[in-house]
Amino acid sequence: MRRPSVRPVAPGLLAGGLFALVAAAWSPARADAPVVDDAGARALATTLKSGLTRWMPPANDDSEGFGFEWEGEPTVKASGDHYDIALPRLAAEGADGVRIEVGTVLLSVTPRDGGLFGVSVTLPGKIAIKSMDEEEEDYKDSATITLGRQTFTGTWSAPLETLLTMDGAFNDIAVTSPDGKGAVTIGAVTMKQDLKADGPTAWSGPSTIAISNVAALDEKKREAFKVAGLSVENVYTRADFTKISALQAMAQRVTATGKPPTVAEVLPSLRGVIGGFTSSLSLTGLTGTDSNDGSKVDLGQLTLTSGVTNLDQDFSTISLGATARDFAITPSVAPTAFTPKTVEFGLSVAKLPNAALWQGLSDLALSAEAEENAKAAAKKDGKTKTAPAPASAPPSPDAVIAKTMAALVDAGAELRLDALKVEAPAATATATGAMRVAAQSAFGVTGSTTILLKGLDAAAKAMQPAPGKKTDKDTQDALGMIGMLQAMGQISKDESGAEIRSYKIEMTDSGQLLLNGADMAPLLGGGEPAAPPADAGKKPKK
């Protein structure tokens, strides 16, 4: 029997899923009646009994993702202003033969005014992980997850069907093998979310999950790697939960009927679903060690960022960035002087006309759907040719792209290199610039980028062979490249007096590619570049 795959489940994420499950199962019955009594307890127990397998279904031959197994029935008791709930024993199974036996999860649900619910979740202190023994066709112990101190609370909105606030902490987590050979320990997993009203149906705010002090030991209890911290922070801006709820309802209908919606049905729900978001993943203090040869990798910090702003305004901006610091390999695979210590990168696309881009996306989606429908109709009729498109068919993809490009030109859309920096002990390179869409240009864009290189002279000197020795081919090629860069750059000095060579690359409206004012077309064609301005390659006068 084919089982769905089981992905790793963080304790906090499992708690959050159960939190949402219980609140969602309860909200239709008592969303506007914050009364706790025995009748309410019986109603909630009945709702949960049918809801558990609906929200967290069992495995089947065709399903993907998690498959869940519930053993027993939920118990619900009224206790003062809240309900104490014990869910049936829970297990999750996967296609790779892994079984996670979670056990009994305890919850406390407090109805509040306005369809809000306060919920707290307590997971079992130990969770067993088993794997399938193919020979015996039975599960055997694979690992055990133990949890120390834990708290998880939050506020669920029944009208919005989402968690508005969340505050969870799971401390002293350990994953150990049954024979004691190998273990992973986690100091803490924390989660926070705080969404606040930002309009009639929109909500904004941050959502963060952080993992600290992760360490892995091999079978001889030697440290294989450790991570000081790993965090993911998302900030949502003007998320429209009315539209999100409509999308959820549509997904439920698809699941129930097996019939996918048309593009015309989906598009209205997608547009305006969120005003924007930013996302940041940060990793600090990574160390990996190979106990066999003693080699070691260190990374002080790695940060990846992305975001989209003002999707619900006239113009939007998309951004992407990365930063890495304090990278080292022992033993070093390159000269220490040329091993990057800092790498920064930032790219953005600005002044994007939202209405035109949305129309273009819609037209392309409708065109693709119409083509598929026409092919299906032709196949059904037994024809070898595609049926002719109806009179009301959407514009062709080529026409859509041309119209969208014209809109980008009119808006002055820009591709911006916000930051690029590579810093090593011997040399540093930085770059910034922007390119604007321009249909009249031979390149399709116009703009400029400025590159600054510091330390070329020192790098060339460091690569010179020792007296009496010859340089190898790779070194000769590198020295040749450095020499060319030295000759083509304009010289200046920074505050410390170190020489900097600058390279301004321009793409003009007339289709020229200039380097520090010199036409590069001859060089690209295999000849010599045009003569640069008189001051190129010279030190500026004081």
C-alpha positions in Angstrom: 0.0 0.0 0.0 1.4 3.4 -1.0 1.6 5.7 2.0 1.9 9.6 1.7 5.2 11.1 2.6 5.8 12.5 6.1 7.7 15.7 6.2 9.6 16.8 9.4 7.1 18.5 11.8 8.3 21.2 14.2 6.4 20.9 17.6 5.2 24.5 17.3 3.8 24.0 13.8 2.0 20.8 14.9 0.6 22.7 17.9 -0.6 25.5 15.6 -2.3 23.1 13.3 -4.2 21.5 16.1 -5.0 24.9 17.5 -6.6 26.0 14.2 -8.4 22.6 13.8 -10.2 22.8 17.1 -11.1 26.5 16.9 -12.3 26.0 13.3 -14.3 22.9 14.3 -16.0 24.8 17.1 -16.6 28.2 15.6 -19.6 27.4 13.5 -21.6 26.2 16.5 -20.7 28.9 19.1 -19.0 31.8 17.3 -21.2 34.4 18.8 -22.1 32.8 22.2 -19.2 32.9 24.7 -21.0 30.6 27.1 -19.2 27.6 28.6 -21.5 24.8 29.8 -22.1 21.0 29.5 -24.3 21.4 26.5 -21.5 23.3 24.8 -19.0 20.6 25.7 -21.2 17.9 24.2 -21.6 20.0 21.0 -17.9 20.5 20.7 -17.2 16.8 21.2 -19.6 15.9 18.5 -18.1 18.5 16.1 -14.6 17.3 16.8 -15.5 13.7 16.3 -16.4 14.3 12.7 -14.0 17.2 12.1 -10.7 15.5 13.1 -10.7 13.2 10.1 -12.0 15.9 7.8 -9.2 18.4 8.7 -6.5 15.9 9.2 -7.5 12.9 7.0 -6.0 9.4 7.0 -3.7 8.1 4.4 -4.9 6.5 1.2 -3.3 5.1 -2.0 -3.7 8.4 -3.9 -3.1 11.0 -1.3 0.0 13.2 -1.0 1.5 14.8 2.1 0.6 13.7 5.6 -1.7 10.8 6.4 -3.1 10.9 10.0 -4.5 8.3 12.2 -6.8 9.0 15.2 -7.3 6.3 17.9 -10.4 6.8 20.1 -12.7 9.8 20.6 -12.1 13.3 21.9 -13.2 14.2 25.4 -14.5 17.7 26.3 -15.2 19.1 29.7 -16.6 22.5 30.7 -14.3 24.2 33.3 -15.1 27.7 34.4 -14.7 30.0 31.4 -13.1 27.4 29.1 -13.2 23.9 27.8 -10.6 21.3 28.6 -10.1 19.0 25.6 -8.1 15.7 25.2 -7.8 14.7 21.6 -7.6 11.1 20.5 -4.1 9.6 20.2 -2.6 10.9 17.0 -0.1 9.3 14.6 1.2 10.4 11.2 2.4 8.0 8.5 4.6 8.5 5.4 5.4 6.8 2.1 9.0 6.3 3.1 7.9 4.0 6.0 8.2 6.6 8.7 5.5 6.7 11.4 5.4 9.6 14.0 3.4 8.6 17.0 2.4 12.0 18.6 0.1 10.7 21.3 -2.6 12.6 23.2 -2.7 16.4 22.7 -4.4 18.5 25.3 -6.1 21.8 24.6 -7.9 24.6 26.4 -10.4 26.6 24.4 -11.9 29.9 25.7 -14.8 31.4 23.7 -14.7 35.2 23.5 -16.9 37.9 22.1 -16.9 38.6 18.3 -16.2 35.1 17.2 -12.7 35.0 18.9 -11.3 32.0 20.7 -8.3 31.8 23.1 -6.6 28.5 22.7 -3.6 26.8 24.4 -2.0 23.6 23.3 0.1 21.1 25.2 1.9 18.4 23.3 3.1 15.1 24.8 6.6 15.2 26.5 7.8 12.4 24.2 7.0 11.6 20.6 8.1 8.3 19.1 9.4 8.0 15.5 9.3 4.6 14.0 10.4 3.2 10.6 9.1 0.2 8.7 11.1 -3.0 8.8 10.5 -4.4 5.4 11.6 -7.9 6.4 9.3 -8.2 9.4 6.7 -5.9 7.9 6.4 -4.0 11.1 7.5 -0.7 12.6 10.6 -0.5 14.8 11.9 2.3 17.0 13.9 4.8 15.0 14.1 7.9 17.2 12.5 9.7 20.1 11.6 13.4 20.4 11.6 14.7 23.9 10.2 18.2 24.8 11.1 20.2 27.9 9.2 23.3 29.0 6.5 24.2 26.5 3.8 26.9 26.1 1.6 27.7 23.1 -1.3 30.2 23.2 -3.1 32.3 20.6 -6.2 33.9 19.4 -8.3 32.4 16.6 -10.8 34.4 14.6 -13.8 32.3 13.5 -15.1 35.0 11.0 -11.6 35.3 9.4 -10.7 31.6 9.9 -7.1 32.4 10.9 -4.8 32.9 13.9 -4.5 36.6 14.7 -2.0 36.2 17.5 0.3 33.4 18.4 2.9 33.0 21.2 4.7 29.7 21.5 7.9 28.3 23.0 9.2 24.7 23.1 12.4 24.3 25.0 15.1 21.7 25.5 14.1 19.5 22.5 16.1 16.4 21.8 16.0 13.8 19.0 17.8 10.7 20.0 18.3 7.3 18.4 17.3 4.2 20.4 20.8 2.9 20.6 22.2 6.2 21.7 24.3 6.6 18.6 23.6 10.0 17.2 21.4 12.9 18.5 20.2 16.3 17.6 19.4 18.8 20.4 17.6 22.1 20.0 17.7 24.8 22.7 14.3 26.3 21.8 11.7 26.8 19.1 9.7 30.0 19.5 6.9 31.4 17.4 5.1 34.7 17.5 2.4 36.4 15.4 0.5 39.6 15.9 -1.9 40.6 13.1 -3.9 43.9 13.6 -6.8 45.4 11.6 -5.5 47.6 8.8 -8.8 48.4 7.0 -12.3 47.0 6.9 -11.2 43.5 5.9 -7.4 43.8 5.8 -4.9 42.8 8.5 -1.2 43.5 8.8 1.6 42.4 11.1 4.6 40.1 11.7 4.9 36.3 12.0 8.1 34.8 13.2 9.6 31.3 14.0 13.0 31.0 15.5 15.2 28.0 16.4 18.2 28.4 18.6 21.2 26.3 19.7 21.0 23.4 17.3 23.7 20.7 17.7 24.1 17.3 16.1 26.3 14.5 17.5 27.5 11.5 15.5 27.5 7.9 16.7 30.6 8.5 18.8 29.0 11.6 20.4 31.3 13.9 18.5 29.8 17.3 17.3 29.1 17.1 13.6 27.5 20.6 13.2 25.9 23.3 15.3 23.8 26.4 14.5 23.5 29.2 16.9 20.2 30.5 15.5 17.8 30.1 12.6 14.8 32.4 12.1 12.2 33.1 9.5 10.2 36.4 9.8 7.4 37.4 7.5 5.6 40.7 7.7 2.2 40.9 6.0 0.7 44.1 4.8 -3.0 44.5 4.2 -3.9 40.8 3.9 -7.6 40.7 2.8 -9.0 37.7 4.7 -12.4 38.0 2.9 -10.6 37.1 -0.3 -8.4 34.5 1.5 -11.6 32.9 2.9 -13.1 32.8 -0.6 -10.0 31.0 -1.9 -10.2 28.5 1.0 -13.9 27.8 0.2 -13.0 27.3 -3.5 -10.2 24.9 -2.5 -12.7 22.9 -0.4 -15.2 22.7 -3.3 -12.4 21.4 -5.5 -11.5 18.8 -3.0 -15.2 17.7 -2.6 -16.1 17.7 -6.3 -12.7 17.0 -8.0 -13.5 19.7 -10.5 -11.0 22.5 -10.8 -12.3 26.1 -11.1 -12.0 28.1 -14.3 -9.6 31.0 -14.6 -12.5 33.4 -14.6 -13.6 32.1 -11.2 -10.1 32.2 -9.7 -8.8 35.6 -10.9 -11.3 37.9 -9.0 -10.3 36.1 -5.7 -6.6 36.4 -6.3 -6.5 40.1 -7.2 -6.0 42.3 -4.1 -5.5 39.4 -1.8 -2.6 41.1 -0.1 -1.0 44.6 -0.3 2.5 43.2 0.2 4.9 41.2 2.3 8.5 40.9 3.3 10.3 37.7 4.2 13.7 37.2 5.9 15.6 34.0 6.7 18.6 34.4 9.0 21.2 31.8 9.9 23.9 32.5 12.5 26.8 30.7 13.9 27.0 27.7 11.6 29.9 25.3 12.1 30.3 21.9 10.5 33.1 19.5 11.2 34.1 16.2 9.5 35.5 14.0 12.3 37.2 11.8 9.8 39.7 14.3 8.4 39.2 17.3 10.8 38.0 19.7 8.0 35.7 22.4 9.1 33.3 25.0 7.6 32.3 28.1 9.5 29.6 30.7 8.5 29.0 33.6 10.8 25.8 34.9 9.3 23.6 34.2 6.2 20.5 36.4 5.6 18.1 35.9 2.6 15.4 38.5 2.0 12.6 39.0 -0.4 9.5 41.1 -0.6 6.8 42.8 -2.6 5.3 46.2 -1.7 2.2 48.2 -2.7 0.5 45.5 -4.7 -2.8 47.2 -3.9 -1.5 50.6 -5.2 -0.8 51.9 -8.7 2.9 50.8 -8.7 4.7 48.0 -6.9 8.3 47.0 -6.1 9.8 43.5 -5.9 13.1 43.0 -4.1 15.5 40.2 -3.4 18.7 40.2 -1.3 21.3 38.1 0.4 24.2 38.7 2.9 26.9 36.3 4.0 29.6 37.1 6.5 32.6 35.4 8.2 32.9 32.4 5.9 35.9 30.1 6.3 37.0 26.6 5.3 39.7 24.8 7.2 42.0 23.8 5.6 41.5 26.6 3.1 40.9 25.7 -0.5 42.1 29.2 -1.7 44.6 31.7 -0.5 43.3 33.4 2.7 43.8 36.8 1.1 41.2 36.0 -1.6 38.7 34.1 0.5 35.5 36.3 0.7 34.7 37.4 4.2 31.5 39.3 3.2 29.2 39.0 0.3 26.2 41.3 -0.1 23.6 41.3 -2.9 20.5 43.4 -3.4 18.2 43.5 -6.5 14.9 45.2 -7.0 12.4 45.8 -9.8 10.6 49.1 -9.2 7.8 51.2 -10.8 5.8 48.2 -11.9 2.3 49.1 -13.2 0.1 46.8 -11.3 -3.1 47.2 -13.3 -1.3 46.6 -16.6 0.6 43.6 -15.2 -2.5 42.1 -13.7 -4.3 42.5 -17.0 -1.5 40.9 -18.9 -1.4 37.9 -16.5 -5.1 37.5 -16.7 -5.1 37.6 -20.5 -2.3 35.0 -20.7 -4.1 32.7 -18.3 -7.4 33.0 -20.2 -5.6 32.5 -23.5 -3.9 29.3 -22.2 -7.2 28.0 -20.8 -9.0 28.7 -24.1 -6.3 26.9 -26.0 -6.6 23.8 -23.7 -10.3 23.8 -24.1 -10.1 24.0 -27.8 -7.6 21.1 -27.9 -9.9 19.1 -25.6 -12.9 19.8 -27.8 -11.0 18.9 -31.0 -9.8 15.6 -29.4 -13.4 14.8 -28.3 -14.7 15.3 -31.8 -12.0 13.1 -33.2 -10.4 15.9 -35.3 -6.7 16.2 -35.9 -6.8 20.0 -36.0 -7.4 22.4 -33.1 -10.9 23.8 -33.2 -11.1 27.5 -34.2 -11.0 30.0 -31.4 -14.3 31.7 -30.6 -14.9 35.3 -31.6 -14.5 36.4 -27.9 -11.2 34.7 -27.5 -8.6 36.6 -25.5 -5.7 38.3 -27.3 -2.7 36.2 -28.4 0.3 35.8 -26.1 2.5 37.9 -28.4 -0.1 40.7 -28.3 -0.3 40.5 -24.5 3.5 40.6 -24.1 3.8 43.6 -26.5 1.1 45.5 -24.6 2.7 44.7 -21.3 6.1 45.9 -22.4 4.6 49.1 -23.6 3.1 49.6 -20.2 6.4 49.0 -18.5 8.0 51.6 -20.8 5.3 54.2 -20.0 5.7 53.5 -16.3 9.5 53.9 -16.4 10.0 50.4 -14.8 13.5 49.9 -13.4 15.8 47.0 -12.6 18.0 48.2 -9.8 21.2 46.8 -8.5 20.8 48.1 -5.0 23.9 46.5 -3.6 26.7 44.1 -4.6 29.7 43.7 -2.5 32.4 41.0 -2.3 35.0 41.7 0.4 38.2 39.7 0.9 41.3 40.6 2.9 43.2 41.5 -0.3 40.5 43.0 -2.4 37.0 44.4 -2.4 34.4 44.9 -5.1 31.2 46.9 -5.0 28.6 47.7 -7.6 25.3 49.8 -7.8 23.2 50.8 -10.8 19.8 50.8 -12.4 18.4 49.9 -15.8 15.1 51.3 -17.3 13.0 49.6 -19.9 13.3 51.4 -23.2 11.9 49.9 -26.3 13.8 52.3 -28.6 17.2 51.0 -27.3 19.0 48.2 -29.1 19.4 46.5 -25.8 15.7 47.1 -24.7 17.0 48.9 -21.7 19.0 52.0 -20.8 20.9 52.9 -17.7 24.2 52.5 -16.0 26.1 50.5 -13.4 29.2 51.6 -11.5 31.7 49.0 -10.3 34.5 49.8 -7.8 37.5 47.6 -7.3 39.9 48.1 -4.4 43.1 46.1 -3.9 44.0 45.1 -7.4 47.6 46.2 -7.0 48.0 44.3 -3.8 46.3 41.2 -5.4 48.7 41.3 -8.4 51.6 41.6 -6.0 50.4 38.7 -3.8 50.1 36.4 -6.8 53.7 37.0 -8.1 55.8 33.8 -7.9 58.6 33.5 -5.4 62.1 34.2 -6.7 63.3 31.5 -9.0 59.9 30.0 -9.5 57.5 30.2 -12.5 53.8 30.9 -12.4 51.4 28.2 -13.5 48.8 28.8 -16.3 45.9 29.6 -13.9 48.0 32.2 -12.1 49.1 33.7 -15.4 45.5 34.0 -16.6 44.5 35.6 -13.3 47.4 38.1 -13.5 46.4 38.9 -17.1 42.8 39.6 -16.1 44.0 41.8 -13.2 46.3 43.7 -15.6 43.4 44.3 -18.0 41.2 45.6 -15.2 44.0 47.9 -14.0 44.4 49.4 -17.5 40.6 49.9 -18.1 39.7 51.4 -14.7 39.7 55.1 -13.6 41.9 55.6 -10.6 40.9 57.4 -7.4 41.6 56.9 -3.7 39.4 56.2 -0.7 39.7 58.0 2.7 42.5 55.7 3.8 44.5 56.5 0.6 44.0 53.1 -1.0 43.7 53.1 -4.7 40.2 52.4 -6.2 39.5 51.6 -9.8 36.0 52.5 -11.1 34.2 51.2 -14.1 31.0 52.9 -15.2 29.1 50.8 -17.7 26.4 52.6 -19.7 23.7 51.5 -22.1 22.5 54.5 -24.0 19.3 55.3 -25.8 21.2 55.1 -29.1 22.3 51.5 -28.4 25.8 52.2 -27.3 27.6 50.3 -24.7 30.1 52.5 -22.9 32.8 51.8 -20.4 34.0 55.0 -18.6 32.8 56.9 -21.7 34.5 54.7 -24.3 32.5 52.8 -26.9 32.9 49.0 -26.2 31.4 47.8 -29.5 34.8 47.3 -31.2 36.0 45.2 -28.3 32.9 43.1 -28.3 33.4 42.6 -32.0 36.9 41.3 -31.5 38.7 44.6 -32.1 40.1 47.3 -29.9 37.8 49.5 -27.8 37.3 53.1 -28.8 39.6 55.6 -27.2 38.3 56.5 -23.7 38.2 60.1 -22.5 41.5 61.7 -21.7 41.2 61.2 -18.0 40.4 57.5 -18.1 43.0 55.3 -16.3 44.7 58.4 -14.8 44.8 59.6 -11.3 42.6 62.7 -10.8 44.4 66.0 -10.3 44.6 67.3 -6.8 
